[in-house]
């Protein structure tokens, strides 16, 4: 089966040609650009003509390939469940739900250059969305919510076009969205430890319209994303993420050895799942080193990791949208954070936790992560500890540095 003839109902696919021809020998920019767009606020079908209930997941594979070409990355493989399509890319990951997308790309990708093509594709394939998501008066797009974030780059001068400067990225985003705000989170940019965030106001008009059209509409109040961005990785641990092609006889050693890296590094043990939970994993080992994986839990949530192990620019990221309230076996995000740290043992890392606060009982300060930060993370000292109230979300940002014994 070729990439150009993938049936829509296919749930798992590997592009062997692309997987076997990747090379990551040169110095590589690990920190990712993370774009998340919620076109609608919940997962029930919106009103559409003639009962048509198509969603983003009805868009064909080749259409997503064309969008990702604008970003300068390719699809290596994908896994699909009843609620989520997870694409493993040559540069990180792409997740597609019915009404939102999450695009995470590293290297010198041009993530924001997909925006115009993405909206053009949506309005061509899902024509009835245009009335809700486009304002002809100001020629701006009006999705329910947009997030764009990234850590400061290791090699900023190697980035392409607008991605060299945060201010240029913000100007570009403002061409598409009318109600965006941007933040530089953490210490002065000259200290190379800050984090950048662009976020739009929640489209309450769209939300109210959906509720008025259907009083039974339930807006999802549970949205949570945890991200850990790590540098200065312990090189004794990085042995797991170098590819030994001499030990492989497979025609797809990238995925085969990626699965082996997952087991040997204990990435498959980051979450402790009960017997009723399911996990679908898609992992890849790059040549000569490097690692990416997408992992889907119970068909609906994901966690993803990307590793650049080279000593001079080592970097790893962990991202999860699994709400702590859905964890079982007395699991907490605090446990998850510690297991990630045990795998990579970074010299420095920043942690972000986004949490929807539409439910008045939800407070980020009461989470296990916030408690852990207050009590102190063993072996680390806090450099930054910041809490933001952002419309109907709260953001916890923490930057920590390993304590060294002189």
N, C-alpha and C positions, 0 to 999 in steps of 0.2 A: 504494500500500500504506500503510495507516494504522498508527500505532504500536500499536493494539490488536489488529491482525490479523497480526502478524509471525510467519511460520512458524519453527519451532525450528531448521531447517536453514539459515536465512538467515545469510550470512557478512559482510554489509556493509549498513548502514542509516543514513540521515540523516533526522532529524525536522525537516523544513523549516520547519514552523510555529514550533517553539521556537527554532530557529536564527536565524530572521529577526526575532524579537521580543525579543531580549536587548539591554539597555542597561547599560553600565558607566560612566556619567558621573560618579557620586558617588565620594567618597574610598572606597577599597577596602582591605580587610584581605588582604594577599597571603599571609602565612605560613599554612601549611596544618596541619590536624590529620591525622595519619597513623595509621590503624588497620589492622593486619595480623593476621589470625587463621588459624592452621594448625589445621584440625579434625583432620586425620590427618597422620602424618609422611611419607608418601610417596604416589606417584601410582598405585600399583597398586590395583585394586578391593579393598575390604574384604569380609569375609564378609557375605553378606546372604541373606535368605530367598528360596527358589525361584530362586536364581541371579541375582537382581536386582542389577545393578551400576550403578544410577543415581548420579550425582554432582551437585555444585553446578551444573555446566554443563547439566544437564537441567532446571533450574528455569527457568520461562518468563519472558520479557521483562517481562510485566505485573506479575509478582511482584517483580522487582527494582525496577520503577518505584514500587511501593507502599513498599518498604523505603527508597528514596531520598527519598520524600516526608517520611519521619520525620526526615531529615537536612536538609530544605529545599533540595534541589537536583534537577535534572532531567537526563535523558539527551538529549544533542544528536545523537549518532551512535555507532556501534560498528563494530568490526572483529573478526572471529573467525578463528582458525586451528584446527589439529587439537589444540592443547594449551591455548589461552588465548583468553578473551573480554575485549576491551579496550573499555571504555565511556568516551567523552569526555563530561564533564558540564558543566553551566552553571557549576559551581564545581569545577574540576579533574577527577579521574579515578577510575575504579573498574575493578579487574582481578579476573577470576574464573578460577581454575584448578579442576581437579577437586575438590581437597580444601583449598583455601585461598582467601581473598579479601583484597584490598588496597584500602582505601578512603581516598582522599586528597582532602580538601575544604578550600577556603579560605573567605574572607568570614566571615559570621556563621552558618555552618552549625552544626547541632547533631549532630555526628558520632556521639557516644556514645549518642544517643537511639534509634539503630537497633538496639541490642543485643538488647533483649527481642523485638522484632519479627523480627529475624534468626533467633534460636534457635527461635521459634515456627514460622517458615516452614520451617526445616530439619526439625523434628520432624514437621511436617505432610506435607512432600513426601518426606522421606527418613526414614521412621519408624524404621528399624532402627539409625539413628545414635544414638538417644536413650540406649540402654543404655551406650554408650561415653562419651557427652559430657555426661551429667547425673548428679549425685549427689543422690538424694532425701534423704539423711541431713542434709545441711547446706543443701540447696536452692541449690547452686552448679553452675556449668557447668565442664566439665573438658576443654576442647579440648587438643590437643597443645602448642600454644604461642600466646601472644598478645603482640603488641607494640603500644604506643600511644605516640606521640611528637609533640612540636611545639616549635617555636622560640617564644620570648616574642613576644607580639603587639605590633603597632604601635599599635593602638587597643583595648586590653583592655576598656575600659568599654563598648564597643559589642557585645561578645560577649553571647550569650544564656545565661541560666540558669547551669548549672554550669561553662560554659566561660569564665567570667570569672576563675575562680581555679583554679590547678592542684590545690590541696588538695581542692576540691570534685569535680574530675574523678576524682581518686584514690579518694575515698570512693564515688563512683558505680561505678567499675570494681570495687571491692572487694565491692559488692553482688552481682556476677555471678561473680567468680572468687576462689577461696580462697587462692591461693598467689602473689599478685602482690607485686612490689617496685617502688618508685619512686625515681627519682634526679633531682636538679637538677644538671645537668652544666654546668660553666663558672663564670663569675664571679657575684658577688652579684646577685640579681634587680634591685636598684635600678640596676644599670649597663645593664640592658636588652640584654644580649648572651648570655643563658644559653639552655639547651636542656633540655627536660623529657622524661623517659623512664619509661614503665611497662612492665614485662615480667613474665610469669608463669614459674614454674619449668616446665621441660620435663616433660610427662606421661610418665614412664618406664613407668608401669603399662600405659598404652595401647600404648606401643612394644613392651614385652615380650609383651603379649597377642598383638599382630600377628605377632611373630616365632615365638611358640610355636604359634600356629594354622597358620602356614605357614613352615617353616624356610627356605624359599627367598626369603623377603621380604628385600629390600635397602633399608635405610633410607638415604635420600639424604644423603650427607655434604657435598654441595657447595651451600652457600647463602651468598650474598654480596649485600649491598645498599650502594650508595654514594649519598650524598645531599649536595648542595651548596645552601645557603640563603644568598642574596646580597641585600644592601641597598646603597643609594647607587649605583645603576647609572649608568654613563656616559651622559649624555643625548644625546651625538652618536650613540651606538649605538641609542638608543631610538627613533630615527626609523623603524626597521624595523618597530616594533610599534604604530604608529598607522595607523588604517584610512583609506584614501583611497577613499571610496565612489564618487567621481566617475569613477574609472577602471574600475568594474565594471559589466557589463551582465548579470551572472548572476542567476538566481533564488535562488541560494545563495551570495551574496558572502562570507558568513562563512567557509565552508570553502574557497572559491576563493582568497580573499585570505590565509587561513591558510596554504595551501600556498605562496603567493608569499612570505610572511614566512619560512617555513622555508628556502626557497632563498636569499633575499637576505641573511638573517642568517648563513647557513652552518650552521644547526642540522643540516642534512642531512649535514654533513661532520664531525660530532663523532666518529663512529666510522668508521674506515677498514675497509671490508669487502672480502673477496676475492670472486672471481667465483662461488663456490659458495654464498655467503650470500644470504639474502633479507631484505628489509625492507618492512614494510607500515606506512604512516604515515596518521595521521588528525589534521589540524590545523584550528584555528579562530581567526579574528580577531574580537575583540569590538568593539562600538561604544561610544565613539569610538576606544578603544585597548585593548590587552591581547591576550594570546595564550595558547593551550593546544595541546599536541600529545601524542599517544600514538604510540609507534613500537615495533613488534614485530620482533624479530630472530630469524630462523630458527625461526619459529613458536612459540618457547617462552619467550623472555625479552623484557623491555621496557625502554625508557627513556622518561621523560616529562618535559616542561618546562611551566612556567607562568610568565607574565610580567605584572607590573603595572608599566607604564613611567612613570607620572606622577612628576614631580620630587619632590614633597613626601613621597611614601610609596613610592618605587620599590622593587620586590622581584622577584626571580626565583628559581625553584627548579629543580633538576635532580635526578632520581632514576633510578637504574639498578639492575636486579638481574642484570645480565650478569656472570658470574664472569670475573675476569681470565684464568683458565686457559683459557677458551673463545675468547678473542680471537685473531685471526689477523693475519698481516702484521706480526709483531713489535709489535703494538699493546699498550699498557699503560694502566692506569687513570691513570697519571701523565700520559700524553699526552692522555687524555680530559679530565682536570681542566684542563689548560692551554688546551685548545680552548674549553671552557666559559668560562673566565676571559677569553679573548680576545674572545668574543662580548659579554659583559656588562660587563667591566671594573669590578667593584664596588668601592666604598670599603671594604666589610667583607664577610666571608663566614665561615660555619662549615661544616665538612666532617665528615660522619660516615661511617664504614665499619664495617658489621656483617659478621662473618665467622664461619661455623660452624667450630668447632675440634674436632669429633669425630674428625677425622683428625689423629693426633698429629704428622704432618709439616707441618700447616698452622699458621703463626704470622703474625699480622697485622703483626708488627714486621719481617717479611721482605718485605712487599709493596712494589711500586714506589711506592705512595702514601706509605707510612711513610718510605721512603728519601728521597723528595722533600721531605717535611716536615723531616726531619733536616738535609738539605742547605740548605733554605731555598727558598721560593717567590719567584722574582724579582719585585721590586716590592712585596713584602708583609712585614710583621713579625708574628711569632707573639704572640698574646695569651694563648691557652690551648693546651695540648697534653697530652691525658689519654688513658690506656689503661685500660680496664676488662676484667676477667674476669667474665663473666656466665654462670654455669652452663656450657653447652656452646657459648657464643659469646664472641667478643671484640669490643669496641667501641673504635674509634679516634675521638676527638673532637678537632678542631682549630679554633680560631678565629683568623683573620688579619685584619689591617688594612692598607690600602694606605699605603705610605710617601709622604708629601707633601714636596715641595721648597719650603722657605720662602725 
